[in-house]
């Protein structure tokens, strides 16, 4: 498996304190306008995916389904994480670009 740039960048963002994770914190960041990118684990429950999909659409925040809960958590130094928000605009844009490159090349 080739090294995943998206997950590496999420790790960097987490180390710099630019990630909030977990449903409650992610939701709070979106509603307070602090989230610039939301990532929901591909194996998150349907309810979780739908809730964040609706919320991010309403607040105009880009959202992607990416990796699984265990992988997301591992790369940001936590346990399982079904959702996370990137709170640094520059990092969020860079990560989003990487995700778009991966999504279009698969």
Secondary structure, DSSP 8 states (H G I E B T S, - for coil): ----HHHHHHHHHHHTT-EEESHHHHHHHHHTT--SEEEE-TTS-HHHHHHHHHHHHHHT-EEEE-S-HHHHHHHTTSS--SEEEE--HHHHHHHHHHHHHHHHH-
